[in-house]
């Protein structure tokens, strides 16, 4: 595997789902980003997640302000870490303000022209989550399709997050995943 992305179709999904102890998995695209909100800016990470992610991870129960909503009636939303919200002075109730997200364009090594060097999208924040300080101070959750569009990706992902049951033996599951996926992952 070369680069930081791979196609979901390049892995044997049915074999992964068949591993004893795995409940499900979630497709994820993660990338560094610049966030602008009002007159404040902050560098952190976007985490584009599929519909399974919030219920599988339990992050939807970690919301301290607003709601864990990433997409509603065709509109995209962001759920922001408490630390990021603090630095940006961001409040989900403030519907007049957009969270602007900037990511480096693919293949662009460097450019003095900001518009040429970055892809940009704006979205309303729907909620603020709090899990642990180092995570809350970095991450913003967004819909997977929104992040793929922002990143100029087709079906690529940067990771597949696997969720296991309480009784699962994670070391055995890791070994089985290594055997299925081989050395390229």
C-alpha positions as CSV (number, residue, x, y, z in Angstrom):
1,X,0.0,0.0,0.0
2,X,1.5,3.3,-1.0
3,X,0.4,6.7,0.3
4,X,-2.0,7.4,3.1
5,X,-5.3,6.4,1.5
6,X,-6.7,3.1,0.1
7,X,-9.9,2.1,-1.5
8,X,-12.5,0.3,0.7
9,X,-12.8,-2.2,-2.2
10,X,-9.1,-3.2,-1.9
11,X,-9.8,-5.1,1.3
12,X,-11.8,-8.3,1.9
13,X,-14.7,-6.7,3.9
14,X,-16.7,-10.0,4.3
15,X,-13.6,-11.8,5.8
16,X,-13.2,-8.9,8.2
17,X,-16.9,-8.9,9.2
18,X,-16.7,-12.7,9.7
19,X,-13.9,-12.5,12.4
20,X,-15.3,-13.6,15.7
21,X,-15.6,-10.7,18.1
22,X,-15.9,-7.9,15.5
23,X,-19.2,-6.1,15.8
24,X,-18.7,-3.8,12.8
25,X,-16.3,-1.3,11.3
26,X,-16.5,2.3,10.2
27,X,-14.9,3.9,7.1
28,X,-12.8,7.0,8.1
29,X,-10.9,9.8,6.4
30,X,-8.7,11.8,8.7
31,X,-6.6,14.9,7.7
32,X,-4.9,17.9,9.2
33,X,-7.0,21.1,8.6
34,X,-7.1,24.8,9.4
35,X,-10.4,25.9,11.0
36,X,-11.6,29.5,10.9
37,X,-14.6,30.6,12.9
38,X,-15.3,34.3,13.2
39,X,-12.0,36.0,13.6
40,X,-10.3,33.0,15.2
41,X,-8.3,30.2,13.6
42,X,-7.0,26.9,14.8
43,X,-5.1,24.0,13.3
44,X,-6.5,20.5,14.1
45,X,-7.8,17.4,12.4
46,X,-10.9,16.6,10.6
47,X,-12.4,13.1,10.9
48,X,-14.9,12.1,8.2
49,X,-17.0,9.2,9.5
50,X,-19.8,7.1,8.1
51,X,-23.2,6.7,9.5
52,X,-22.1,3.7,11.7
53,X,-19.5,5.6,13.6
54,X,-21.4,7.5,16.2
55,X,-23.4,4.6,17.5
56,X,-20.5,2.1,17.3
57,X,-18.0,4.4,19.0
58,X,-20.4,5.9,21.6
59,X,-19.2,9.4,20.8
60,X,-22.8,10.5,20.3
61,X,-23.3,10.1,24.1
62,X,-20.2,12.4,24.8
63,X,-21.9,15.6,23.5
64,X,-21.7,18.4,26.1
65,X,-23.4,21.1,24.0
66,X,-25.9,20.8,21.1
67,X,-26.4,17.5,19.3
68,X,-24.4,14.8,17.5
69,X,-25.8,15.5,14.0
70,X,-23.5,15.2,11.0
71,X,-26.2,15.2,8.3
72,X,-29.8,16.2,8.4
73,X,-32.2,16.8,5.5
74,X,-29.3,16.9,3.1
75,X,-27.3,19.5,5.1
76,X,-23.9,18.7,6.5
77,X,-22.8,19.6,10.1
78,X,-19.7,19.4,12.2
79,X,-19.4,18.1,15.8
80,X,-16.4,19.8,17.3
81,X,-14.1,18.7,20.1
82,X,-14.5,20.8,23.3
83,X,-10.9,22.1,23.1
84,X,-11.3,23.1,19.5
85,X,-14.6,24.9,20.4
86,X,-12.8,26.7,23.3
87,X,-10.0,27.9,21.0
88,X,-12.4,29.1,18.3
89,X,-14.9,30.5,20.8
90,X,-17.5,28.4,19.0
91,X,-21.0,27.7,20.1
92,X,-23.5,25.5,18.2
93,X,-26.4,27.9,19.1
94,X,-24.7,30.6,17.0
95,X,-26.4,29.8,13.7
96,X,-25.1,33.0,12.0
97,X,-21.5,31.8,12.0
98,X,-20.0,29.1,9.8
99,X,-17.0,26.8,10.6
100,X,-14.6,27.2,7.6
101,X,-12.4,24.3,6.9
102,X,-9.2,24.4,4.8
103,X,-7.2,21.4,3.7
104,X,-4.1,21.2,1.4
105,X,-5.0,20.4,-2.2
106,X,-3.9,17.0,-3.4
107,X,-0.5,17.0,-5.1
108,X,0.1,20.7,-4.4
109,X,3.6,20.8,-2.8
110,X,3.6,24.5,-2.0
111,X,2.1,27.7,-3.2
112,X,1.9,31.3,-2.0
113,X,-1.6,31.5,-3.4
114,X,-3.9,30.3,-0.6
115,X,-6.8,29.7,-3.0
116,X,-4.7,27.5,-5.2
117,X,-3.1,25.6,-2.3
118,X,-6.2,24.7,-0.3
119,X,-9.6,23.3,-0.7
120,X,-12.2,25.0,1.5
121,X,-15.8,24.3,2.7
122,X,-18.0,25.8,5.3
123,X,-20.4,24.0,7.6
124,X,-22.5,24.8,10.7
125,X,-21.4,23.1,14.0
126,X,-24.3,21.1,15.5
127,X,-22.6,20.0,18.7
128,X,-19.5,19.9,20.9
129,X,-18.1,16.6,22.3
130,X,-15.8,15.9,25.2
131,X,-14.0,12.5,25.4
132,X,-10.4,13.3,26.6
133,X,-8.4,16.4,26.5
134,X,-5.8,15.5,23.8
135,X,-8.7,14.2,21.5
136,X,-11.0,17.1,22.2
137,X,-8.3,19.6,21.6
138,X,-7.7,18.4,18.0
139,X,-10.7,16.8,16.3
140,X,-13.8,17.8,14.4
141,X,-16.2,15.1,13.2
142,X,-17.7,15.6,9.8
143,X,-19.8,13.4,7.4
144,X,-17.5,11.0,5.3
145,X,-19.0,12.2,2.0
146,X,-18.4,15.8,2.9
147,X,-14.7,15.2,3.7
148,X,-14.2,13.1,0.6
149,X,-15.5,15.9,-1.5
150,X,-13.3,18.4,0.4
151,X,-10.2,16.2,-0.1
152,X,-11.0,15.4,-3.8
153,X,-11.3,11.7,-2.9
154,X,-13.6,9.2,-4.7
155,X,-14.0,6.1,-2.5
156,X,-10.7,6.4,-0.6
157,X,-10.4,6.2,3.1
158,X,-7.4,6.7,5.5
159,X,-8.5,4.0,8.0
160,X,-11.0,1.4,8.8
161,X,-11.9,1.6,12.5
162,X,-12.9,-1.8,13.8
163,X,-15.2,-2.2,16.8
164,X,-15.2,-5.3,19.0
165,X,-17.5,-6.7,21.6
166,X,-16.8,-6.6,25.3
167,X,-15.8,-10.3,25.4
168,X,-13.6,-10.1,22.3
169,X,-9.9,-11.0,22.5
170,X,-8.3,-8.0,20.7
171,X,-4.9,-9.6,20.3
172,X,-6.3,-12.6,18.4
173,X,-8.5,-10.2,16.3
174,X,-5.4,-8.2,15.5
175,X,-3.5,-11.3,14.4
176,X,-6.5,-12.4,12.2
177,X,-6.6,-9.0,10.6
178,X,-2.9,-9.1,9.9
179,X,-3.3,-12.5,8.2
180,X,-6.2,-11.3,6.1
181,X,-4.7,-7.9,5.1
182,X,-1.1,-9.0,4.6
183,X,2.0,-6.8,4.8
184,X,0.6,-3.9,2.7
185,X,-1.5,-2.6,5.7
